[in-house]
Amino acid sequence: MKKILLFLLLLFYSCSPVIYRVNHSRLRELETKAIDEIKRRLSLGLPSRPNGFCYAIDLAEIMQTGAEIGDSSMFRSAYEILKKHYIIRDSWIDSSILWRYKPEVEPDASGTAETIHCAHAIFLAYKKWKKEEYKRVSYSLAKAYLKHGYMIDSNRFIVKNYFNYQTRTLSENTYLINQRPDYLYEIGLENNDSEMLNKAKLMYNAIIGGYVGNGFFYSIYDVGVLTVDPASSGYFSPNSVFPLISSVDIATSIKGFNDKPAWEILKFFENNFGRWSDFYVYNKGSFSEQGKDNSVSLVVSSAMIDLYFALGKPKAYRNLIVYLSQILADKVNVFLTSLSPENLDSYYFELARAIRTMRRINENGI
């Protein structure tokens, strides 16, 4: 009888949902430390990576964080660097953003992702502080972003990866993660630009053509593939490897046009609890984790939590997100105690995004 009771008790606890809790005080402490660290680094000069280059995408993330949390000094520090070194005046693509900068190195190429992310960050600063300069600059960058694009066909618009300032040509292929119809639409709406609004919708049409399933998108579109293989769609992922952060960000970028991929990537992440990876391999219609350590990066943790908020905090995923908030805190702590921009390329990029996520958790609750 005792054995039966013990079995029933174990069965009850095994079937009971695990209740996770957010440690808000720890998140606030880590957020403050992360903000102080980034601002300290900015006070020392260019926020460069180990190779000596300062990348515009890092500045974009820092500016967006400053705008979202209302830290004008953080925003201004990155913005002044951007204005001084990155906005290229060019007869063909005026006001595009140089993808990276290093003193005494000639500009090589613009970056489409860098241009639209900077445009969006500055746009958020305009919405926060109502400074007309920010509205003007964000709009000029968004127009430069469009200059990188072309019509795939009558109903799809896409931007290339970059414009090469030496050869005066656009790149051959493009990454779908470089397409940001959501940012384009916001800026177009603010400036009453009907062409920009239309291009945002046509950009969505191009992105959805690369949807595979379970929330995952092909990484690249290359019109040159069609020349080699006319039966191809032009969309592909090298070696059938899909970076998780790419698909999460793409799903987020089209949520306002179609939220199905966003819901599906969140569901996939929960269904694969215990089998997580930063990269997934696509084979015979299904996705499997590339690594076996059940680990995801800081930026993936941030992106998944942000997606949860973007979808309106669905109750069914609350435990998953609370658990992720613990992982997020642990990884931020590692960044602040064991890592630095001198030994990690993505240091500024990941830490800046994590600050926004921690603020979102504490202000909006889970």
N, C-alpha and C positions, 0 to 999 in steps of 0.2 A: 504493500500500500504506500509506504514511504517513497519507494522508487517511482511509483506512478505520479505521486504529488510533486516530487522533484522534477520529473520529466515535464509535467504540465507547467510548472513554474518557469523552467528554462525556455519552454516553447513560448510562453507569454512574453517574456522579456526579449526574446529573439524577434518576435513579431511587432513589438512596440516601436514606434518611430523614435529615432534619436533626436533629441532637442539640443541644437547648438545655440550658443549665445554670442553676441557681438561684444567684444571688449572695447567699448567706446573710449575709455580713458587711455588705453594703450594706443589706439589709433590716433587720438588727438595728440598724444606725446610724440609719436612717430611723425605725424604730419608736420608739427612744429619744427622738429629736428631736420626733416627733409627740406622744408622751406628755407631754414637758416643755412643749410649746407649749399643749396643751389645759389642762394643770394651771395654767400661768401665766395663761392667759386666765380660768380659773375663779377664780383668786385676786384678779382685778381686779373681780369682780362678776358680774352676770347675763351669760350667754353669748348676747348678743342678735344679731339679724340687722340688716342695714342700715336697716330701717324702725323700729328701736327695740324691737320685740317680741322676747321670748325664747320660743321654741317648745318645747313639751313633748316633741316627737319628738326634738329634739336632746338634751335631757336624758336621754331614754330610751336613746339610743345611747351616750351618755357613761357612764351607769350600767351598761349591759350590758358595755361595754368594761372598766370598772373591775372588775366582778365576774368576768368571764372571765379577765382577766390577773392577778387577785389584787391589784389596786391599791386598797386600802381608802380612801386619801385622795381618789383620783379619784371613786370611787363616792360617798363621803360628801358631797363638795362639791356634786355634782349632786342628791343625795337630799335634802339639807337645803333647797336651793332649792325643790325639788318640794313638800316638806311645807309650807313656809311660804306658797307662793303658788298652788299648782295643785290641791290636793285639795279639791274643793267639797262642802261638806255641804249636801245638798238633800233635801227631803221626798220627792221622786219618784225621783231617781237619786243616791243617797248615795255619796260617795267616787269619783265620776267625775273624770277629769282635764281641767282647762281646757286647750284646745288651744294657747293662747298667752297670754302675760302681758306687760303693760307698766304700770309704776307710774302710778297715777291714771287708769287706763282701766278702766271697768266690765267685768266678765266677760260675754262674749257667748255662748259656746257651749262645750260639752264636745267631746271628740274621741274616737271609738271606737278608732282606730288608736293614738292617744296613750295611751289608758287601758290597752289590753292590752299594748302594748310596755313601758310603765312597770311594769305588773304582772309581766311576765316578767323584766325586768331585776332587779327587787327579789326575785323568786323565786330567781333565780340567785345573788343575794347571800346569801339564806338558805341555799342549798345549799352555798355556799362557806364562810360564817362561822357558820352555825347560830344566828343571832340570831333569837329568837322574834318580835320586832317585825317583821322583814322578812317572815316567813311570814304574820303577821296582816294586814299592809298589802297584800301582793300578793294575798291571797285576797279582801279587801274590794274591791280594784280590779277583779278578775276578775268578781265578782258585779255590780258596777256596769256593767261591759262588757255582761254578759248583759241588763241592763235596757234596753239600747238596741235589743234585738232583737225579732223577731216571726217567726211561722211563715208561710212563703210558702204552703205547703200542709201536708198531714199528715206529710210526710217531709223538709221542708227548713226550716232555720232560718237567719236572716241578721240581721246588725246594721246599723242605719242609720249614716250618717256622723257625726251629732252630735245633741245635745239643745240647743235654743235656750233660754237662761235667761230671755229676755224674753217670748217667745211661749209658752213652756212646751210646745213641740212638738218631735217628732223631725223630721229632714230627710226629704224625699220619697224621694230615691234613696240609693244606697250604692255605694262602690267595692269590688270584690272583694278588693283588696289590704288592705282593713280587716278582713277575716275572717282570724282566726288560730286555726284549730282545734287546731294543734299546741301552742301556748302554753296554750290553754284546757284541753286534755287533761292536760298536765303538771301544772298547778296543781290541777285537779280530782282527779287521781290522788293527789297529795300530801295533799289534804284529805278524801279519801274521800267526795267529793261526786258521787253517781251522776247527779244531774240535769246537772251541769256536763259530765260525761263523755258523757252522751247528747246534749247540745246540741252538743258538739264533733263528734260523728259526723253529726248533722243539718246542721251547718254545712258539713262536707265535701260532703254531698249537694247543697247549694245551690251551692257553688263549682264542682263538676264539671259542673253544668248550663251553665256559661259557657265550657266548654272548646271551642276551635275546632280545634286541631291543631298539629303541629310544636312543641308546648310552649307555645303562645300561648293566652291567655285573654282574653275580652272584659273591658273595664275596669269597666263599670258594670252594675248591676241596678237597674231602675226599674219599680215596679209600675204607675206612671202610663202607661208606654208601652203597656201592655196595654189601657188604656182607649181610647187613640187607634187602636191596631192590635191587635185581638184575636188575630190570627194570629201576633203576635210572641211570642218567648220571654221578653221583658223584659230580655234581656242585649244589650248593644251597646258599641261603642267609637266615640266621636265622630269623624266623618269617616273612619272605618275605619283610624285610626292607633292602633297598639299600642305603648305604651312597653315596651321590653325589660325594664327593671328590675321593672316590675309583674308580668310573666309569670314571671320567674325567682323572685321572692319568693313568688308564689302557688303555683308548682310546689313550692317548698321547704316551704311551709306545709302541704301535703297529702301530702307524701312518705310519712309514716307510714301513711296510709290507701290511697294509690295512687301508686306511684313512676313510672308510665309518663310523665306530662308532664315530670317532672324529667329523665328520660333523653332524652326527645325534644327538649327545649330545648337540652340540652348537645350533642346530635348536630347539631341545626340550626346552632348556633353554629360548630361545627367545619366543617360542610359549606359554610358561607358565609364561610369564612376569606378575607379580602381584600374582603369586601362587608359589613363590619360597620357598625352604626348604633345609636344609642340608641333610635331609633323605626323601626318597620316598618309598611308599608302593606299592607292585605289587599285583594286584588282577584282575583276569579274563582278562588277556591280556593287562592291562593298568597300568600306574604309576600315583599315586596321592601323593601330598605333605603330609608329616606326620604332620607338624605343619601348623598353619594358620596365621603366622605373617609376611609372605613374606620377610623373612630374611635369609641371608646366612652368613657364617663365613668369616673371613678375608682370610683364606687359600683357600676357594672355589672361592672367588672373584679373588684372584691371579691366581688360576689354570685356570679359564675360560678365563681370559685376555691372559694368556700365550698360551693357546690353540689357540686363535684367531691369535696370531702372528705366531704360528707354522703352521697354515693353510694358511699363506700368506696374512693376513689382508684382508679377503673378504669384499668388500664394503657393501654388504647386511647387515652385522652385525655391522657396524661401530657405529651407534647410541647406540646400546646395550652396546658395549664395552666402549664407552665414558661415558655412564651412570654408568657402573660398576666402572670406574676409580674414579668417585666421591664417590661411596660407599667405595672403597678401601682406599681413602684418609681419609675419616671420621673414618673408623675402625682403621687405623694406628694411628690416633690422639688419639683415645681412649686407644690403647695399651700404648702409650707414656705418657699419662696424668693420666690414672685411673687404669691401670693394671701393674702387675709385675710378674717375675718368681716365686715369693713366693705365689701367689694366682691363677696362671693359668698354668696348666701342659704344654700346647702347646705354651707358650710364645715365646721361642727361635725359635721353628719350624716355626710358622706362621710369625713372624716378619722378619726372615731371608729370607723367600720366597717372602714376600711383597717388600723387598728392591730390589730384582732382577726384580720384575714386574715393580716397579716405574722407575727403570733405563731403562728398556726396552721401556716403554711408552715414556720417554723423549728423548731417543736416536733414536728410530725408528719411532716415530710419530703414530698417529691414523688418 
